[in-house]
Amino acid sequence: MLLLLLGIIFLHIAALVLLFVSTIVSVWSTGEFGTSDLWQNCSSINCAPASTGEWIQAVQAVMILSIIFSVLALFLFFCQLFTLQKGGRFFLTGAFQILASLFVMSGAIIYTVMSPEWVPPGDSFGYSYILAWVAFPLALISGIIYVVLRKRE
């Protein structure tokens, strides 16, 4: 039982770290002349702040919301671990983690569709963008595990 608990916590923390890195690091797209992310466009010479377009602000918002919901889910898991009655399920924790996964998926989809307006032609998606897509199934799987998981003595 302890190994299962540690595995679930490790999966959750791994998804949370991937969410942090994908949101903060500035490599959502990369090319020979620089990188772009949610917050700024950097060329080999200088960095310009992100445009005021609604779509980039929507991506910023849902990525931040995914981090908030994932942190809250981890906190709720520890609270429910000690307060939930025997046989109870971690529905609230699972719901928060599934919402976090849906937020990161929404942000990555919006960025995929709208990035041709923001990113110079010829650039490719960077590793932060890929980490966001990797964090999505990890968060979704951990959310489903929380919903299925029952508290035992």
N, CA, C and O atoms as a GROMACS GRO file, in nm:
protein
  612
    1MET      N    1   0.082  -0.120   0.000
    1MET     CA    2   0.000   0.000   0.000
    1MET      C    3   0.086   0.126   0.000
    1MET      O    4   0.053   0.225  -0.065
    2LEU      N    5   0.196   0.120   0.074
    2LEU     CA    6   0.286   0.234   0.079
    2LEU      C    7   0.348   0.262  -0.057
    2LEU      O    8   0.364   0.378  -0.095
    3LEU      N    9   0.384   0.157  -0.129
    3LEU     CA   10   0.442   0.175  -0.263
    3LEU      C   11   0.342   0.236  -0.359
    3LEU      O   12   0.378   0.320  -0.442
    4LEU      N   13   0.216   0.195  -0.350
    4LEU     CA   14   0.112   0.253  -0.434
    4LEU      C   15   0.096   0.401  -0.404
    4LEU      O   16   0.085   0.483  -0.495
    5LEU      N   17   0.094   0.436  -0.277
    5LEU     CA   18   0.081   0.575  -0.235
    5LEU      C   19   0.199   0.658  -0.283
    5LEU      O   20   0.181   0.769  -0.333
    6LEU      N   21   0.320   0.605  -0.269
    6LEU     CA   22   0.438   0.677  -0.318
    6LEU      C   23   0.437   0.692  -0.469
    6LEU      O   24   0.478   0.795  -0.522
    7GLY      N   25   0.390   0.589  -0.539
    7GLY     CA   26   0.381   0.596  -0.685
    7GLY      C   27   0.283   0.702  -0.730
    7GLY      O   28   0.310   0.774  -0.826
    8ILE      N   29   0.169   0.711  -0.664
    8ILE     CA   30   0.069   0.812  -0.699
    8ILE      C   31   0.123   0.952  -0.673
    8ILE      O   32   0.106   1.042  -0.755
    9ILE      N   33   0.188   0.969  -0.560
    9ILE     CA   34   0.247   1.100  -0.528
    9ILE      C   35   0.357   1.135  -0.627
    9ILE      O   36   0.366   1.250  -0.671
   10PHE      N   37   0.440   1.038  -0.664
   10PHE     CA   38   0.547   1.062  -0.762
   10PHE      C   39   0.488   1.101  -0.897
   10PHE      O   40   0.539   1.193  -0.962
   11LEU      N   41   0.383   1.034  -0.942
   11LEU     CA   42   0.319   1.066  -1.069
   11LEU      C   43   0.262   1.207  -1.067
   11LEU      O   44   0.276   1.282  -1.164
   12HIS      N   45   0.200   1.243  -0.957
   12HIS     CA   46   0.143   1.377  -0.944
   12HIS      C   47   0.252   1.485  -0.945
   12HIS      O   48   0.240   1.586  -1.013
   13ILE      N   49   0.358   1.462  -0.871
   13ILE     CA   50   0.467   1.560  -0.865
   13ILE      C   51   0.538   1.568  -1.000
   13ILE      O   52   0.580   1.676  -1.040
   14ALA      N   53   0.553   1.456  -1.070
   14ALA     CA   54   0.614   1.459  -1.203
   14ALA      C   55   0.531   1.544  -1.299
   14ALA      O   56   0.586   1.624  -1.375
   15ALA      N   57   0.400   1.527  -1.296
   15ALA     CA   58   0.312   1.608  -1.381
   15ALA      C   59   0.321   1.755  -1.342
   15ALA      O   60   0.322   1.842  -1.429
   16LEU      N   61   0.327   1.783  -1.213
   16LEU     CA   62   0.337   1.921  -1.166
   16LEU      C   63   0.467   1.987  -1.209
   16LEU      O   64   0.468   2.103  -1.250
   17VAL      N   65   0.577   1.914  -1.200
   17VAL     CA   66   0.707   1.968  -1.244
   17VAL      C   67   0.704   1.996  -1.393
   17VAL      O   68   0.754   2.100  -1.438
   18LEU      N   69   0.648   1.906  -1.471
   18LEU     CA   70   0.638   1.928  -1.615
   18LEU      C   71   0.552   2.051  -1.646
   18LEU      O   72   0.584   2.126  -1.739
   19LEU      N   73   0.447   2.071  -1.571
   19LEU     CA   74   0.364   2.190  -1.590
   19LEU      C   75   0.441   2.317  -1.559
   19LEU      O   76   0.434   2.415  -1.634
   20PHE      N   77   0.516   2.317  -1.448
   20PHE     CA   78   0.597   2.433  -1.413
   20PHE      C   79   0.699   2.464  -1.522
   20PHE      O   80   0.711   2.578  -1.566
   21VAL      N   81   0.772   2.363  -1.564
   21VAL     CA   82   0.878   2.384  -1.664
   21VAL      C   83   0.819   2.431  -1.795
   21VAL      O   84   0.871   2.524  -1.856
   22SER      N   85   0.711   2.368  -1.840
   22SER     CA   86   0.654   2.407  -1.968
   22SER      C   87   0.596   2.547  -1.966
   22SER      O   88   0.592   2.614  -2.070
   23THR      N   89   0.552   2.594  -1.851
   23THR     CA   90   0.496   2.728  -1.842
   23THR      C   91   0.605   2.834  -1.829
   23THR      O   92   0.592   2.943  -1.886
   24ILE      N   93   0.710   2.805  -1.757
   24ILE     CA   94   0.810   2.906  -1.727
   24ILE      C   95   0.920   2.917  -1.833
   24ILE      O   96   0.960   3.028  -1.868
   25VAL      N   97   0.969   2.806  -1.883
   25VAL     CA   98   1.084   2.806  -1.974
   25VAL      C   99   1.041   2.860  -2.110
   25VAL      O  100   0.930   2.834  -2.157
   26SER      N  101   1.130   2.935  -2.173
   26SER     CA  102   1.092   3.006  -2.296
   26SER      C  103   1.131   2.932  -2.423
   26SER      O  104   1.205   2.986  -2.506
   27VAL      N  105   1.082   2.810  -2.440
   27VAL     CA  106   1.110   2.738  -2.564
   27VAL      C  107   0.984   2.665  -2.612
   27VAL      O  108   0.987   2.543  -2.630
   28TRP      N  109   0.875   2.738  -2.632
   28TRP     CA  110   0.756   2.676  -2.689
   28TRP      C  111   0.772   2.660  -2.839
   28TRP      O  112   0.715   2.569  -2.898
   29SER      N  113   0.849   2.747  -2.900
   29SER     CA  114   0.887   2.729  -3.041
   29SER      C  115   1.029   2.780  -3.056
   29SER      O  116   1.073   2.872  -2.988
   30THR      N  117   1.100   2.717  -3.148
   30THR     CA  118   1.240   2.751  -3.167
   30THR      C  119   1.274   2.749  -3.315
   30THR      O  120   1.214   2.675  -3.393
   31GLY      N  121   1.370   2.829  -3.350
   31GLY     CA  122   1.416   2.837  -3.488
   31GLY      C  123   1.560   2.885  -3.491
   31GLY      O  124   1.624   2.899  -3.387
   32GLU      N  125   1.609   2.910  -3.608
   32GLU     CA  126   1.749   2.951  -3.619
   32GLU      C  127   1.773   3.093  -3.571
   32GLU      O  128   1.887   3.130  -3.542
   33PHE      N  129   1.667   3.174  -3.562
   33PHE     CA  130   1.684   3.313  -3.520
   33PHE      C  131   1.644   3.341  -3.376
   33PHE      O  132   1.661   3.453  -3.330
   34GLY      N  133   1.591   3.242  -3.304
   34GLY     CA  134   1.554   3.265  -3.165
   34GLY      C  135   1.446   3.170  -3.118
   34GLY      O  136   1.413   3.072  -3.185
   35THR      N  137   1.390   3.201  -3.001
   35THR     CA  138   1.286   3.119  -2.941
   35THR      C  139   1.166   3.205  -2.907
   35THR      O  140   1.176   3.327  -2.895
   36SER      N  141   1.052   3.140  -2.891
   36SER     CA  142   0.928   3.207  -2.850
   36SER      C  143   0.864   3.123  -2.740
   36SER      O  144   0.877   3.001  -2.738
   37ASP      N  145   0.796   3.191  -2.652
   37ASP     CA  146   0.721   3.119  -2.549
   37ASP      C  147   0.594   3.196  -2.518
   37ASP      O  148   0.550   3.280  -2.596
   38LEU      N  149   0.536   3.167  -2.403
   38LEU     CA  150   0.412   3.231  -2.365
   38LEU      C  151   0.431   3.376  -2.322
   38LEU      O  152   0.336   3.454  -2.322
   39TRP      N  153   0.553   3.412  -2.287
   39TRP     CA  154   0.576   3.542  -2.226
   39TRP      C  155   0.654   3.637  -2.313
   39TRP      O  156   0.638   3.759  -2.300
   40GLN      N  157   0.740   3.587  -2.404
   40GLN     CA  158   0.822   3.676  -2.486
   40GLN      C  159   0.874   3.605  -2.610
   40GLN      O  160   0.878   3.482  -2.616
   41ASN      N  161   0.914   3.685  -2.707
   41ASN     CA  162   0.983   3.638  -2.827
   41ASN      C  163   1.129   3.682  -2.817
   41ASN      O  164   1.156   3.801  -2.803
   42CYS      N  165   1.220   3.589  -2.823
   42CYS     CA  166   1.362   3.622  -2.812
   42CYS      C  167   1.431   3.591  -2.944
   42CYS      O  168   1.421   3.481  -2.996
   43SER      N  169   1.501   3.690  -2.995
   43SER     CA  170   1.586   3.668  -3.112
   43SER      C  171   1.730   3.660  -3.063
   43SER      O  172   1.756   3.667  -2.943
   44SER      N  173   1.822   3.646  -3.155
   44SER     CA  174   1.962   3.639  -3.116
   44SER      C  175   2.012   3.772  -3.060
   44SER      O  176   2.116   3.778  -2.995
   45ILE      N  177   1.937   3.880  -3.085
   45ILE     CA  178   1.979   4.012  -3.040
   45ILE      C  179   1.907   4.057  -2.913
   45ILE      O  180   1.972   4.100  -2.818
   46ASN      N  181   1.775   4.046  -2.910
   46ASN     CA  182   1.700   4.095  -2.794
   46ASN      C  183   1.571   4.015  -2.775
   46ASN      O  184   1.535   3.931  -2.857
   47CYS      N  185   1.503   4.043  -2.663
   47CYS     CA  186   1.375   3.979  -2.631
   47CYS      C  187   1.266   4.085  -2.627
   47CYS      O  188   1.282   4.190  -2.565
   48ALA      N  189   1.155   4.055  -2.692
   48ALA     CA  190   1.039   4.143  -2.689
   48ALA      C  191   0.928   4.077  -2.609
   48ALA      O  192   0.912   3.955  -2.615
   49PRO      N  193   0.852   4.155  -2.534
   49PRO     CA  194   0.743   4.094  -2.457
   49PRO      C  195   0.636   4.035  -2.548
   49PRO      O  196   0.628   4.068  -2.666
   50ALA      N  197   0.556   3.947  -2.490
   50ALA     CA  198   0.448   3.882  -2.566
   50ALA      C  199   0.351   3.988  -2.616
   50ALA      O  200   0.334   4.093  -2.554
   51SER      N  201   0.288   3.958  -2.726
   51SER     CA  202   0.190   4.051  -2.781
   51SER      C  203   0.068   4.056  -2.689
   51SER      O  204   0.055   3.974  -2.598
   52THR      N  205  -0.017   4.151  -2.714
   52THR     CA  206  -0.137   4.165  -2.632
   52THR      C  207  -0.255   4.090  -2.693
   52THR      O  208  -0.370   4.118  -2.660
   53GLY      N  209  -0.227   3.995  -2.779
   53GLY     CA  210  -0.335   3.918  -2.841
   53GLY      C  211  -0.410   3.836  -2.737
   53GLY      O  212  -0.352   3.787  -2.640
   54GLU      N  213  -0.539   3.821  -2.760
   54GLU     CA  214  -0.622   3.749  -2.665
   54GLU      C  215  -0.584   3.603  -2.656
   54GLU      O  216  -0.593   3.543  -2.548
   55TRP      N  217  -0.542   3.544  -2.765
   55TRP     CA  218  -0.514   3.400  -2.763
   55TRP      C  219  -0.392   3.368  -2.678
   55TRP      O  220  -0.392   3.267  -2.608
   56ILE      N  221  -0.288   3.451  -2.683
   56ILE     CA  222  -0.169   3.422  -2.602
   56ILE      C  223  -0.200   3.443  -2.454
   56ILE      O  224  -0.148   3.372  -2.368
   57GLN      N  225  -0.286   3.540  -2.425
   57GLN     CA  226  -0.328   3.560  -2.286
   57GLN      C  227  -0.414   3.444  -2.238
   57GLN      O  228  -0.408   3.406  -2.121
   58ALA      N  229  -0.494   3.387  -2.327
   58ALA     CA  230  -0.574   3.270  -2.291
   58ALA      C  231  -0.483   3.151  -2.261
   58ALA      O  232  -0.508   3.077  -2.166
   59VAL      N  233  -0.378   3.132  -2.340
   59VAL     CA  234  -0.284   3.023  -2.315
   59VAL      C  235  -0.212   3.046  -2.183
   59VAL      O  236  -0.196   2.952  -2.104
   60GLN      N  237  -0.168   3.168  -2.157
   60GLN     CA  238  -0.104   3.200  -2.030
   60GLN      C  239  -0.197   3.168  -1.914
   60GLN      O  240  -0.155   3.109  -1.814
   61ALA      N  241  -0.323   3.208  -1.926
   61ALA     CA  242  -0.419   3.189  -1.817
   61ALA      C  243  -0.445   3.041  -1.791
   61ALA      O  244  -0.444   2.998  -1.675
   62VAL      N  245  -0.468   2.963  -1.895
   62VAL     CA  246  -0.501   2.822  -1.870
   62VAL      C  247  -0.379   2.744  -1.823
   62VAL      O  248  -0.394   2.647  -1.748
   63MET      N  249  -0.260   2.782  -1.863
   63MET     CA  250  -0.140   2.714  -1.812
   63MET      C  251  -0.120   2.746  -1.664
   63MET      O  252  -0.083   2.658  -1.586
   64ILE      N  253  -0.143   2.871  -1.625
   64ILE     CA  254  -0.132   2.907  -1.484
   64ILE      C  255  -0.242   2.838  -1.404
   64ILE      O  256  -0.217   2.790  -1.293
   65LEU      N  257  -0.363   2.832  -1.459
   65LEU     CA  258  -0.472   2.761  -1.391
   65LEU      C  259  -0.441   2.613  -1.376
   65LEU      O  260  -0.477   2.553  -1.274
   66SER      N  261  -0.376   2.554  -1.474
   66SER     CA  262  -0.341   2.412  -1.462
   66SER      C  263  -0.243   2.389  -1.348
   66SER      O  264  -0.254   2.290  -1.275
   67ILE      N  265  -0.149   2.479  -1.331
   67ILE     CA  266  -0.054   2.467  -1.219
   67ILE      C  267  -0.128   2.485  -1.086
   67ILE      O  268  -0.106   2.408  -0.992
   68ILE      N  269  -0.214   2.585  -1.078
   68ILE     CA  270  -0.288   2.611  -0.954
   68ILE      C  271  -0.374   2.491  -0.918
   68ILE      O  272  -0.374   2.447  -0.802
   69PHE      N  273  -0.448   2.437  -1.014
   69PHE     CA  274  -0.535   2.324  -0.985
   69PHE      C  275  -0.456   2.199  -0.949
   69PHE      O  276  -0.500   2.119  -0.866
   70SER      N  277  -0.340   2.180  -1.009
   70SER     CA  278  -0.259   2.064  -0.976
   70SER      C  279  -0.200   2.076  -0.835
   70SER      O  280  -0.196   1.977  -0.762
   71VAL      N  281  -0.156   2.195  -0.797
   71VAL     CA  282  -0.106   2.217  -0.661
   71VAL      C  283  -0.219   2.198  -0.560
   71VAL      O  284  -0.200   2.135  -0.456
   72LEU      N  285  -0.336   2.252  -0.591
   72LEU     CA  286  -0.451   2.234  -0.502
   72LEU      C  287  -0.490   2.086  -0.490
   72LEU      O  288  -0.527   2.040  -0.383
   73ALA      N  289  -0.481   2.013  -0.601
   73ALA     CA  290  -0.513   1.870  -0.596
   73ALA      C  291  -0.416   1.795  -0.507
   73ALA      O  292  -0.456   1.707  -0.431
   74LEU      N  293  -0.288   1.830  -0.514
   74LEU     CA  294  -0.190   1.764  -0.428
   74LEU      C  295  -0.216   1.797  -0.280
   74LEU      O  296  -0.209   1.709  -0.194
   75PHE      N  297  -0.246   1.923  -0.253
   75PHE     CA  298  -0.279   1.963  -0.116
   75PHE      C  299  -0.406   1.892  -0.067
   75PHE      O  300  -0.410   1.843   0.046
   76LEU      N  301  -0.508   1.886  -0.152
   76LEU     CA  302  -0.632   1.818  -0.116
   76LEU      C  303  -0.610   1.669  -0.093
   76LEU      O  304  -0.673   1.608  -0.006
   77PHE      N  305  -0.520   1.610  -0.171
   77PHE     CA  306  -0.492   1.468  -0.153
   77PHE      C  307  -0.436   1.442  -0.014
   77PHE      O  308  -0.480   1.348   0.054
   78PHE      N  309  -0.341   1.523   0.028
   78PHE     CA  310  -0.284   1.505   0.162
   78PHE      C  311  -0.388   1.532   0.270
   78PHE      O  312  -0.391   1.464   0.373
   79CYS      N  313  -0.472   1.633   0.248
   79CYS     CA  314  -0.579   1.659   0.347
   79CYS      C  315  -0.678   1.544   0.353
   79CYS      O  316  -0.716   1.500   0.462
   80GLN      N  317  -0.720   1.495   0.237
   80GLN     CA  318  -0.815   1.385   0.235
   80GLN      C  319  -0.753   1.255   0.285
   80GLN      O  320  -0.823   1.169   0.337
   81LEU      N  321  -0.624   1.242   0.269
   81LEU     CA  322  -0.556   1.121   0.315
   81LEU      C  323  -0.572   1.103   0.466
   81LEU      O  324  -0.580   0.991   0.515
   82PHE      N  325  -0.574   1.215   0.537
   82PHE     CA  326  -0.585   1.208   0.682
   82PHE      C  327  -0.728   1.229   0.734
   82PHE      O  328  -0.757   1.192   0.848
   83THR      N  329  -0.816   1.287   0.654
   83THR     CA  330  -0.951   1.317   0.703
   83THR      C  331  -1.060   1.229   0.643
   83THR      O  332  -1.168   1.218   0.700
   84LEU      N  333  -1.034   1.167   0.530
   84LEU     CA  334  -1.136   1.086   0.462
   84LEU      C  335  -1.164   0.959   0.541
   84LEU      O  336  -1.073   0.898   0.597
   85GLN      N  337  -1.290   0.920   0.544
   85GLN     CA  338  -1.328   0.798   0.615
   85GLN      C  339  -1.283   0.676   0.536
   85GLN      O  340  -1.261   0.682   0.416
   86LYS      N  341  -1.270   0.566   0.606
   86LYS     CA  342  -1.230   0.440   0.544
   86LYS      C  343  -1.330   0.402   0.435
   86LYS      O  344  -1.451   0.406   0.457
   87GLY      N  345  -1.280   0.366   0.319
   87GLY     CA  346  -1.365   0.329   0.206
   87GLY      C  347  -1.404   0.446   0.118
   87GLY      O  348  -1.465   0.425   0.013
   88GLY      N  349  -1.370   0.568   0.158
   88GLY     CA  350  -1.404   0.686   0.078
   88GLY      C  351  -1.313   0.701  -0.043
   88GLY      O  352  -1.201   0.651  -0.045
   89ARG      N  353  -1.363   0.770  -0.142
   89ARG     CA  354  -1.286   0.795  -0.264
   89ARG      C  355  -1.238   0.939  -0.266
   89ARG      O  356  -1.295   1.027  -0.202
   90PHE      N  357  -1.133   0.961  -0.341
   90PHE     CA  358  -1.070   1.092  -0.352
   90PHE      C  359  -1.129   1.169  -0.471
   90PHE      O  360  -1.056   1.210  -0.561
   91PHE      N  361  -1.262   1.188  -0.471
   91PHE     CA  362  -1.329   1.251  -0.584
   91PHE      C  363  -1.284   1.395  -0.606
   91PHE      O  364  -1.258   1.436  -0.719
   92LEU      N  365  -1.276   1.472  -0.500
   92LEU     CA  366  -1.239   1.613  -0.513
   92LEU      C  367  -1.096   1.628  -0.566
   92LEU      O  368  -1.071   1.711  -0.653
   93THR      N  369  -1.006   1.548  -0.515
   93THR     CA  370  -0.868   1.551  -0.563
   93THR      C  371  -0.862   1.513  -0.710
   93THR      O  372  -0.794   1.578  -0.790
   94GLY      N  373  -0.934   1.408  -0.746
   94GLY     CA  374  -0.936   1.364  -0.886
   94GLY      C  375  -0.996   1.467  -0.978
   94GLY      O  376  -0.947   1.488  -1.089
   95ALA      N  377  -1.103   1.533  -0.933
   95ALA     CA  378  -1.166   1.636  -1.015
   95ALA      C  379  -1.071   1.753  -1.040
   95ALA      O  380  -1.063   1.803  -1.152
   96PHE      N  381  -1.000   1.796  -0.937
   96PHE     CA  382  -0.905   1.906  -0.954
   96PHE      C  383  -0.792   1.867  -1.049
   96PHE      O  384  -0.749   1.947  -1.132
   97GLN      N  385  -0.743   1.745  -1.037
   97GLN     CA  386  -0.633   1.702  -1.124
   97GLN      C  387  -0.681   1.684  -1.268
   97GLN      O  388  -0.607   1.716  -1.362
   98ILE      N  389  -0.801   1.634  -1.287
   98ILE     CA  390  -0.854   1.621  -1.423
   98ILE      C  391  -0.877   1.759  -1.484
   98ILE      O  392  -0.851   1.778  -1.603
   99LEU      N  393  -0.924   1.855  -1.405
   99LEU     CA  394  -0.937   1.992  -1.455
   99LEU      C  395  -0.801   2.049  -1.494
   99LEU      O  396  -0.790   2.118  -1.596
  100ALA      N  397  -0.698   2.022  -1.415
  100ALA     CA  398  -0.563   2.069  -1.449
  100ALA      C  399  -0.519   2.010  -1.583
  100ALA      O  400  -0.460   2.081  -1.665
  101SER      N  401  -0.548   1.883  -1.606
  101SER     CA  402  -0.508   1.822  -1.733
  101SER      C  403  -0.586   1.882  -1.849
  101SER      O  404  -0.531   1.901  -1.958
  102LEU      N  405  -0.714   1.910  -1.829
  102LEU     CA  406  -0.793   1.972  -1.935
  102LEU      C  407  -0.746   2.114  -1.965
  102LEU      O  408  -0.749   2.158  -2.080
  103PHE      N  409  -0.704   2.187  -1.862
  103PHE     CA  410  -0.651   2.321  -1.884
  103PHE      C  411  -0.522   2.318  -1.966
  103PHE      O  412  -0.506   2.397  -2.059
  104VAL      N  413  -0.432   2.228  -1.933
  104VAL     CA  414  -0.306   2.223  -2.008
  104VAL      C  415  -0.332   2.177  -2.151
  104VAL      O  416  -0.265   2.223  -2.244
  105MET      N  417  -0.426   2.087  -2.171
  105MET     CA  418  -0.460   2.044  -2.306
  105MET      C  419  -0.518   2.161  -2.386
  105MET      O  420  -0.484   2.180  -2.503
  106SER      N  421  -0.605   2.239  -2.323
  106SER     CA  422  -0.664   2.354  -2.390
  106SER      C  423  -0.558   2.456  -2.429
  106SER      O  424  -0.560   2.510  -2.540
  107GLY      N  425  -0.465   2.482  -2.337
  107GLY     CA  426  -0.358   2.576  -2.369
  107GLY      C  427  -0.271   2.529  -2.483
  107GLY      O  428  -0.234   2.609  -2.570
  108ALA      N  429  -0.237   2.403  -2.484
  108ALA     CA  430  -0.154   2.350  -2.592
  108ALA      C  431  -0.228   2.351  -2.725
  108ALA      O  432  -0.168   2.377  -2.829
  109ILE      N  433  -0.357   2.323  -2.724
  109ILE     CA  434  -0.434   2.327  -2.848
  109ILE      C  435  -0.446   2.469  -2.901
  109ILE      O  436  -0.428   2.492  -3.020
  110ILE      N  437  -0.474   2.564  -2.813
  110ILE     CA  438  -0.483   2.704  -2.856
  110ILE      C  439  -0.349   2.749  -2.914
  110ILE      O  440  -0.346   2.815  -3.018
  111TYR      N  441  -0.238   2.714  -2.848
  111TYR     CA  442  -0.107   2.753  -2.899
  111TYR      C  443  -0.079   2.688  -3.035
  111TYR      O  444  -0.023   2.751  -3.124
  112THR      N  445  -0.119   2.564  -3.051
  112THR     CA  446  -0.097   2.494  -3.178
  112THR      C  447  -0.171   2.562  -3.291
  112THR      O  448  -0.116   2.582  -3.399
  113VAL      N  449  -0.295   2.598  -3.267
  113VAL     CA  450  -0.378   2.657  -3.372
  113VAL      C  451  -0.337   2.800  -3.402
  113VAL      O  452  -0.334   2.839  -3.519
  114MET      N  453  -0.306   2.878  -3.301
  114MET     CA  454  -0.283   3.021  -3.319
  114MET      C  455  -0.136   3.061  -3.332
  114MET      O  456  -0.108   3.176  -3.364
  115SER      N  457  -0.042   2.970  -3.310
  115SER     CA  458   0.099   3.009  -3.312
  115SER      C  459   0.150   3.058  -3.448
  115SER      O  460   0.247   3.133  -3.449
  116PRO      N  461   0.093   3.020  -3.562
  116PRO     CA  462   0.144   3.079  -3.686
  116PRO      C  463   0.136   3.231  -3.690
  116PRO      O  464   0.212   3.294  -3.763
  117GLU      N  465   0.043   3.293  -3.612
  117GLU     CA  466   0.038   3.439  -3.604
  117GLU      C  467   0.154   3.496  -3.522
  117GLU      O  468   0.194   3.610  -3.543
  118TRP      N  469   0.208   3.418  -3.430
  118TRP     CA  470   0.303   3.464  -3.331
  118TRP      C  471   0.445   3.421  -3.364
  118TRP      O  472   0.540   3.495  -3.339
  119VAL      N  473   0.459   3.303  -3.419
  119VAL     CA  474   0.590   3.244  -3.443
  119VAL      C  475   0.631   3.267  -3.589
  119VAL      O  476   0.548   3.252  -3.678
  120PRO      N  477   0.756   3.302  -3.613
  120PRO     CA  478   0.801   3.319  -3.751
  120PRO      C  479   0.790   3.188  -3.830
  120PRO      O  480   0.806   3.080  -3.774
  121PRO      N  481   0.762   3.198  -3.960
  121PRO     CA  482   0.753   3.077  -4.041
  121PRO      C  483   0.885   3.000  -4.041
  121PRO      O  484   0.992   3.060  -4.040
  122GLY      N  485   0.877   2.871  -4.042
  122GLY     CA  486   0.997   2.788  -4.041
  122GLY      C  487   1.042   2.743  -3.904
  122GLY      O  488   1.126   2.654  -3.892
  123ASP      N  489   0.987   2.805  -3.799
  123ASP     CA  490   1.022   2.762  -3.664
  123ASP      C  491   0.947   2.633  -3.629
  123ASP      O  492   0.840   2.605  -3.683
  124SER      N  493   1.006   2.556  -3.539
  124SER     CA  494   0.942   2.432  -3.495
  124SER      C  495   0.905   2.445  -3.347
  124SER      O  496   0.952   2.535  -3.277
  125PHE      N  497   0.820   2.355  -3.303
  125PHE     CA  498   0.780   2.357  -3.163
  125PHE      C  499   0.897   2.314  -3.076
  125PHE      O  500   0.972   2.223  -3.111
  126GLY      N  501   0.912   2.382  -2.961
  126GLY     CA  502   1.023   2.354  -2.871
  126GLY      C  503   0.988   2.252  -2.764
  126GLY      O  504   0.879   2.197  -2.761
  127TYR      N  505   1.085   2.229  -2.677
  127TYR     CA  506   1.067   2.124  -2.577
  127TYR      C  507   0.965   2.162  -2.470
  127TYR      O  508   0.905   2.072  -2.410
  128SER      N  509   0.944   2.288  -2.442
  128SER     CA  510   0.842   2.327  -2.343
  128SER      C  511   0.703   2.292  -2.393
  128SER      O  512   0.617   2.250  -2.315
  129TYR      N  513   0.680   2.310  -2.521
  129TYR     CA  514   0.553   2.273  -2.582
  129TYR      C  515   0.533   2.122  -2.573
  129TYR      O  516   0.423   2.075  -2.543
  130ILE      N  517   0.637   2.046  -2.597
  130ILE     CA  518   0.630   1.900  -2.589
  130ILE      C  519   0.607   1.856  -2.444
  130ILE      O  520   0.529   1.764  -2.419
  131LEU      N  521   0.673   1.923  -2.349
  131LEU     CA  522   0.652   1.890  -2.208
  131LEU      C  523   0.508   1.917  -2.165
  131LEU      O  524   0.454   1.845  -2.082
  132ALA      N  525   0.447   2.021  -2.221
  132ALA     CA  526   0.306   2.048  -2.190
  132ALA      C  527   0.219   1.933  -2.238
  132ALA      O  528   0.127   1.892  -2.168
  133TRP      N  529   0.248   1.882  -2.357
  133TRP     CA  530   0.170   1.769  -2.408
  133TRP      C  531   0.199   1.641  -2.330
  133TRP      O  532   0.111   1.555  -2.319
  134VAL      N  533   0.318   1.626  -2.276
  134VAL     CA  534   0.348   1.509  -2.193
  134VAL      C  535   0.280   1.522  -2.057
  134VAL      O  536   0.235   1.423  -2.000
  135ALA      N  537   0.271   1.644  -2.005
  135ALA     CA  538   0.207   1.666  -1.875
  135ALA      C  539   0.058   1.639  -1.881
  135ALA      O  540  -0.002   1.599  -1.781
  136PHE      N  541  -0.003   1.659  -1.997
  136PHE     CA  542  -0.148   1.636  -2.009
  136PHE      C  543  -0.188   1.493  -1.975
  136PHE      O  544  -0.272   1.474  -1.888
  137PRO      N  545  -0.131   1.389  -2.040
  137PRO     CA  546  -0.176   1.254  -2.003
  137PRO      C  547  -0.134   1.213  -1.862
  137PRO      O  548  -0.206   1.137  -1.796
  138LEU      N  549  -0.020   1.262  -1.816
  138LEU     CA  550   0.021   1.229  -1.679
  138LEU      C  551  -0.078   1.284  -1.577
  138LEU      O  552  -0.116   1.215  -1.482
  139ALA      N  553  -0.120   1.408  -1.596
  139ALA     CA  554  -0.218   1.468  -1.505
  139ALA      C  555  -0.353   1.398  -1.518
  139ALA      O  556  -0.422   1.376  -1.418
  140LEU      N  557  -0.392   1.363  -1.639
  140LEU     CA  558  -0.519   1.294  -1.658
  140LEU      C  559  -0.518   1.156  -1.594
  140LEU      O  560  -0.615   1.117  -1.529
  141ILE      N  561  -0.410   1.083  -1.611
  141ILE     CA  562  -0.398   0.950  -1.551
  141ILE      C  563  -0.399   0.959  -1.399
  141ILE      O  564  -0.466   0.880  -1.332
  142SER      N  565  -0.325   1.055  -1.344
  142SER     CA  566  -0.325   1.066  -1.197
  142SER      C  567  -0.462   1.109  -1.146
  142SER      O  568  -0.504   1.065  -1.039
  143GLY      N  569  -0.534   1.193  -1.221
  143GLY     CA  570  -0.669   1.231  -1.182
  143GLY      C  571  -0.764   1.112  -1.182
  143GLY      O  572  -0.846   1.098  -1.092
  144ILE      N  573  -0.753   1.028  -1.283
  144ILE     CA  574  -0.837   0.908  -1.290
  144ILE      C  575  -0.802   0.812  -1.177
  144ILE      O  576  -0.890   0.749  -1.118
  145ILE      N  577  -0.674   0.800  -1.147
  145ILE     CA  578  -0.632   0.713  -1.035
  145ILE      C  579  -0.692   0.764  -0.904
  145ILE      O  580  -0.737   0.685  -0.822
  146TYR      N  581  -0.692   0.896  -0.884
  146TYR     CA  582  -0.750   0.951  -0.762
  146TYR      C  583  -0.899   0.920  -0.752
  146TYR      O  584  -0.949   0.888  -0.644
  147VAL      N  585  -0.970   0.928  -0.864
  147VAL     CA  586  -1.114   0.901  -0.862
  147VAL      C  587  -1.141   0.754  -0.829
  147VAL      O  588  -1.236   0.724  -0.757
  148VAL      N  589  -1.057   0.664  -0.880
  148VAL     CA  590  -1.077   0.521  -0.858
  148VAL      C  591  -1.028   0.478  -0.721
  148VAL      O  592  -1.081   0.383  -0.663
  149LEU      N  593  -0.928   0.547  -0.668
  149LEU     CA  594  -0.863   0.508  -0.543
  149LEU      C  595  -0.959   0.517  -0.423
  149LEU      O  596  -1.034   0.613  -0.408
  150ARG      N  597  -0.954   0.414  -0.340
  150ARG     CA  598  -1.030   0.412  -0.214
  150ARG      C  599  -0.932   0.418  -0.098
  150ARG      O  600  -0.821   0.365  -0.104
  151LYS      N  601  -0.974   0.484   0.008
  151LYS     CA  602  -0.889   0.490   0.126
  151LYS      C  603  -0.903   0.360   0.205
  151LYS      O  604  -1.013   0.313   0.233
  152ARG      N  605  -0.788   0.305   0.240
  152ARG     CA  606  -0.785   0.186   0.323
  152ARG      C  607  -0.711   0.217   0.451
  152ARG      O  608  -0.639   0.316   0.460
  153GLU      N  609  -0.729   0.133   0.549
  153GLU     CA  610  -0.658   0.149   0.677
  153GLU      C  611  -0.520   0.092   0.667
  153GLU      O  612  -0.444   0.096   0.765
   0.00000   0.00000   0.00000
